[in-house]
């Protein structure tokens, strides 16, 4: 992957679903998610020779993607949101938007753990490696995030 462009392209294609799930869960906007993935791919291509251990290549890519999403969230806060009456076609699938809305209320440091755990099925150890945070901290933040969501959802539906 360090020098083989075709291998890099194939590898990025193999994890494209994970990248899209991660960026969509963090940003909630397809265009922003695609922009972040594009920026991530460019950075991966530019800096791929810096990866010393190939087994951590995916971890390294996801970390870059999360940082791109953070930067995008910072940039997007500078813009005015669309009015509520703006027509956006709804999906035909069952609506779990209330869960996403509740997740969006969490601080980013808690939300990213839930995204990696539930949308990417990562273990606590893998999340720890991606975020460069001790595993025990990941577990305590995970518990805190679930507790906050539970309280918020109970207020809505009880």
Phi, psi and omega in degrees: 000330181302319183239354185260103182298321180296319178295321179296314179300314179297319179295315179297323175297322182292335179250012183298325179294318178299316180297318181292317178300316181297309183292323178293320180294325181278326187255324180076010182226125185299315182295316178296319180298314179296321177299316180295321178295319178298315178297320179298313180300318179298316179293321179298315180298315183294322189248014186299335181285349180281344181286117183275325182245108183302333181293343179257014183299313180296319178302315180298317180296314180297322177298316177299315180299315179298318178295322176296319178296319177301313180298320179296319177297320178296316180294318186290339179290349179278349185254155179278138178287159177291151178296156183298331182276005177294128187280114175239122180299136181269150177289151179282339182295166177299141187269114174249028182302329180298328178290316178298316179299318179294318178297323181294339179282343180287151172298150184305322182297333176272319182299317183297329178292316178296320179298312182293324182288311187269321184273332181248001180050040178277151174280167177299323179296316179295319178298319178301318180290321180294314186270353183055052179227142179304145182301323179296324178292320177301314182296318181290322177292324177298311179299318179296317179299315179296320180297315179297319178294318180300314180298314181297316181291324177296323178296326181285323192241013178242000000 
